[in-house]
Amino acid sequence: ETVQKHDLNTLKSLDAEAPLGVANDIAVFRTLIALCVIALEHFPTKLVDDETLLKQGASGSMELAIQFRIQKKSVIIDVMRNLSRK
């Protein structure tokens, strides 16, 4: 019921005040950050390892796979940073 009182865009915005309460927002952000950590742990390599592999040179398809993995990890890390600022 409380959620229905708020505009969906307001609820999705990281810049808006906490319409559902600060404690609720903090709990959600902590949960999302924890899920990001779990997602990063499921990769077989660390970001630094991928960057090193890329610098060492790799075949065409391997290079693309490494770049893709780096991008996925970078997105997850950016999400964690943005949530940590809130």
Secondary structure, 3 states (H helix, E strand, C coil): CCHHHCCHHHHHCCCCCCCCCHHHHHHHHHHHHHHHHHHHHCCCCCHHHHHHHHHHCCCHHHHHHHHHHHHHHHHHHHHHHHHHHC
